[in-house]
């Protein structure tokens, strides 16, 4: 099932998804609502503490927690589905595609696929393509504590899994004409990428 008015930005750490969501919403705040995963809810806050390295959680447990946070994000009161059904356009920084890439590094693809199977597909999926060396250099230039996945070895594995996951959906004939997948060169300038995103949303 595709959820109309739902737009998702995906990419490895440092790809620029957060920057582009901010640009899109700032350009048309009356049209777009920004959101992100992990969420700002209780489960999401727990996940952000785990991602910061504050404590360790088994990767399978991690997969369940992300799915639980996502369930509330989509189906909870005032959540994505309710907003989209009311005509709002919701743009999310990450969705279940990131779980299929990140959690699969340690626990394989089967469990994340199973846990995320009940969630609707977005109407638009923008995939930010970038070399892990370049994206991690961006992360290293930020001020702040790095998250547990932000190492070159892990980012290379995650990038490969992202490609596998996105390609899987691209070649799924049952989705043709349903979810629109747009690949973006994340090494382009912020302005160029922003214009490509807005153009894609206007044209479809």
Buried (B, 14 or more C-beta within 10 A) or exposed (E): EBBEBBBBBBBBBBBBBBBBBBBBBEEEEEEBBBBBBBBEBEBBEBBBEBBEEEEEBEBBEBBBBBBBBBBBBBBBEEBBBBBBEEEBBBBBBBBBBBBBBBBBBEBEBEBBBEBBEEBBBBBBBBBBBBBBEEBBEBBEEEEEEBBBBBBEEBBBBBBEBBEEBBEEBBEEEEBEEEBBBBEBEBBBEEEEBBEBBBEBBEEE
